[in-house]
Amino acid sequence: MDKLRALKYFAATVEVGSFTLAAKRFGVPASSVSRRVADLEQSLGAQLLTRTTRSVVLTEVGEQYLQQVNAILLHLEQSDQVVRDYQTTPMGVLKISSMVGFGEQVLAPILDEFSERYPDVLLDVVLTDELSKLNRDDVDIAIRGGYAPDERVVAIHLMDNQFIAAASQGYLDKVGVPRSTLELKNHKGLYFKTPIGATPWLSEVNGAWQNVSAPSVLTTNNGKWLTRKAIEGLGILMMPRWALQPYFERGELVELTFDEPLNITENQYLGVYMLYQKLSYATPKVKAAVDFITARVKGSGFVLDNK
């Protein structure tokens, strides 16, 4: 016996007062409704309705049972509505993982605005430079810097991740401005440490890439500490343009430019990518976040996309 159907038939029959009218509501024969209710009574071992030729009337135990049934049906309808809303309205916990610097400088203000627009979405945000796998780390959205990933995920290019060299004016006045990338070896280096190691300084000189890294005076994965030391005149650092731009605007750091290409890799097309599972985009909370973050980042002053 389909008990849920029988409960619905029972409640509807009592509400409208007859099997015939209840049957019209469900689009089935009256005999089907009557039989289902009879099966329900048999399974309970109790008579729920007193039947006459003109109507049906609740028995005493039937009246008590109906109260419980109505509560159950209401709870089920509310549960069903929650699921329907979940599939149409952004809500629930949204788990985001982002690299630290981007998360603090770019993502946080965007997510503040996102929360105001979608108050039913509860953010669970982790800032880490450790590499992650979406299907392994239980993350809805990951934002990472590097190359386009080869994972079986959707990767949206948010912005270029071009690394540039910078130093304080005080350091340059004291030590001198390097005129070529080869002169960098004679300076002091501040290095950002990624999960796979410190970022080297690589330059293409006379058609060949070579390491032009200066001796290290500090290597750390803490970008704020690194830039503070650069501002204090401790040495030269290389970080993404989006991370250094505020310091340039405040006059705390100066961009170093060279005729030779300079990067942390021979690949010139580093980017910041937003990753998510293709199927998860059908979930309103993920779709809303992906579209919102993409629009805000690409429409912000942080975007320095030369592609």
MOJOFEN-V932058 format. One record per residue. N is the residue number from 1. PHI is phi in whole degrees, -180 to 180 (none if undefined). OMEGA is omega as a letter, one per 20 degrees, with the letter a starting at -180 (999 if undefined). NEAR is the number of other C-alpha atoms within 10 Angstrom. Layout:
# MOJOFEN-V932058
<<N PHI OMEGA NEAR> <N PHI OMEGA NEAR>>
This chain:
# MOJOFEN-V932058
<<1 none r 9> <2 -81 a 9> <3 -66 a 13> <4 -63 r 13> <5 -63 r 13> <6 -63 r 21> <7 -64 r 19> <8 -65 r 18> <9 -63 a 24> <10 -62 a 26> <11 -64 a 19> <12 -67 r 20> <13 -62 r 24> <14 -65 a 19> <15 -64 a 11> <16 -95 r 14> <17 90 r 16> <18 -161 r 21> <19 -67 a 24> <20 -64 r 18> <21 -67 r 17> <22 -64 a 24> <23 -63 r 19> <24 -63 r 12> <25 -61 a 12> <26 -97 r 13> <27 71 a 9> <28 -131 r 12> <29 -65 r 14> <30 -62 r 16> <31 -63 r 12> <32 -66 r 15> <33 -65 a 26> <34 -61 a 20> <35 -67 r 14> <36 -64 r 20> <37 -66 r 25> <38 -64 r 18> <39 -63 r 16> <40 -63 r 23> <41 -62 a 17> <42 -65 a 12> <43 -67 r 11> <44 -85 a 10> <45 70 a 9> <46 -149 r 13> <47 -89 a 16> <48 -95 a 24> <49 -127 r 21> <50 -101 a 11> <51 -97 r 13> <52 -127 a 9> <53 -69 a 6> <54 -109 a 7> <55 -159 r 15> <56 -123 a 17> <57 -130 r 16> <58 -67 r 17> <59 -81 a 15> <60 -62 r 11> <61 -70 r 12> <62 -63 r 18> <63 -66 r 15> <64 -66 a 12> <65 -67 a 14> <66 -61 r 17> <67 -60 r 11> <68 -69 a 11> <69 -63 r 17> <70 -62 r 16> <71 -65 r 11> <72 -65 a 14> <73 -65 r 15> <74 -65 r 12> <75 -64 r 12> <76 -64 r 12> <77 -64 r 12> <78 -65 r 12> <79 -65 r 12> <80 -62 a 12> <81 -67 r 12> <82 -60 r 14> <83 -65 r 12> <84 -63 r 11> <85 -64 a 13> <86 -62 a 15> <87 -86 a 14> <88 -125 a 13> <89 -121 r 17> <90 -58 r 21> <91 -161 r 21> <92 95 a 15> <93 -84 r 14> <94 -112 a 17> <95 -98 a 17> <96 -125 r 22> <97 -120 a 26> <98 -140 r 24> <99 -62 a 19> <100 -60 a 20> <101 -59 r 19> <102 -66 a 20> <103 -63 a 20> <104 -72 a 13> <105 -90 a 14> <106 -110 a 19> <107 -74 a 18> <108 -55 r 13> <109 -63 r 12> <110 -66 a 18> <111 -70 r 19> <112 -61 r 11> <113 -69 r 13> <114 -62 a 18> <115 -63 r 14> <116 -67 a 10> <117 -79 a 11> <118 -123 a 16> <119 -66 a 12> <120 -85 r 14> <121 -95 r 21> <122 -96 a 15> <123 -84 r 17> <124 -127 a 12> <125 -112 r 17> <126 -119 r 15> <127 -101 a 16> <128 -156 r 17> <129 -95 r 20> <130 -71 r 13> <131 -70 a 16> <132 -138 r 16> <133 -110 a 13> <134 -58 a 19> <135 -76 a 12> <136 -98 a 7> <137 -100 r 11> <138 54 a 12> <139 -123 r 20> <140 -78 a 22> <141 -137 r 22> <142 -126 r 24> <143 -119 a 26> <144 -136 r 26> <145 -103 r 22> <146 141 r 15> <147 -93 r 15> <148 -60 a 18> <149 -69 r 13> <150 -98 r 8> <151 -66 r 11> <152 -84 a 12> <153 -135 r 16> <154 -83 a 17> <155 -126 r 20> <156 -98 r 16> <157 -77 a 20> <158 -85 a 23> <159 -166 r 22> <160 -68 r 23> <161 -123 a 23> <162 -68 r 22> <163 -90 r 22> <164 -133 a 21> <165 -93 a 21> <166 -150 r 26> <167 -158 r 27> <168 -80 r 25> <169 -65 r 20> <170 -62 r 17> <171 -63 a 20> <172 -67 r 17> <173 -65 a 10> <174 -81 a 9> <175 -102 a 14> <176 108 a 11> <177 -89 r 16> <178 -67 a 16> <179 -92 r 12> <180 -139 a 16> <181 -65 r 23> <182 -65 r 19> <183 -74 r 13> <184 -61 a 20> <185 -62 a 15> <186 -92 a 13> <187 -109 r 16> <188 -108 a 20> <189 -110 r 24> <190 -114 a 27> <191 -118 r 28> <192 -83 a 21> <193 -99 r 17> <194 -93 r 15> <195 -60 r 10> <196 -106 r 8> <197 125 a 12> <198 -68 r 15> <199 -77 r 20> <200 -81 r 18> <201 -107 a 25> <202 -118 a 19> <203 -137 r 24> <204 -95 a 18> <205 -121 a 17> <206 54 r 8> <207 82 a 8> <208 -131 r 8> <209 -82 r 14> <210 -145 a 16> <211 -81 a 19> <212 -118 a 19> <213 -63 r 23> <214 -85 r 21> <215 -57 a 15> <216 -82 r 14> <217 -110 r 13> <218 -163 r 17> <219 -129 a 16> <220 -157 r 15> <221 -96 r 17> <222 -97 a 15> <223 -63 a 17> <224 -66 r 12> <225 -64 a 13> <226 -62 a 23> <227 -68 r 27> <228 -62 r 15> <229 -67 r 19> <230 -68 r 23> <231 -63 r 22> <232 -75 r 16> <233 90 a 20> <234 -78 a 20> <235 170 a 26> <236 -101 r 29> <237 -130 r 28> <238 -125 r 26> <239 -145 r 22> <240 -61 a 19> <241 -59 a 20> <242 -64 r 22> <243 -79 a 21> <244 -94 a 22> <245 -53 r 16> <246 -61 r 14> <247 -72 r 18> <248 -65 a 16> <249 -65 r 10> <250 -87 r 9> <251 75 a 12> <252 -84 r 19> <253 -134 a 26> <254 -122 r 22> <255 -75 r 18> <256 -99 r 18> <257 -119 a 16> <258 -138 r 13> <259 -72 a 10> <260 -87 r 14> <261 -61 r 16> <262 -135 a 26> <263 -158 r 23> <264 -99 r 20> <265 -156 r 17> <266 -73 r 16> <267 -78 a 9> <268 -88 a 15> <269 -117 r 14> <270 -71 r 21> <271 -146 r 20> <272 -104 a 21> <273 -120 r 24> <274 -104 a 23> <275 -112 r 26> <276 -159 r 25> <277 -71 a 19> <278 -57 a 11> <279 -68 a 10> <280 -70 a 13> <281 -65 r 18> <282 -72 r 13> <283 -80 a 15> <284 -53 a 19> <285 -64 a 24> <286 -72 r 25> <287 -59 a 14> <288 -61 a 19> <289 -68 a 23> <290 -60 a 18> <291 -66 a 11> <292 -67 a 16> <293 -63 r 19> <294 -60 a 19> <295 -64 a 13> <296 -70 a 20> <297 -67 a 16> <298 -70 r 15> <299 -99 a 10> <300 -98 r 11> <301 -75 r 11> <302 -78 a 19> <303 -78 r 16> <304 -129 a 15> <305 -100 a 13> <306 -97 a 8> <307 -81 999 6>>
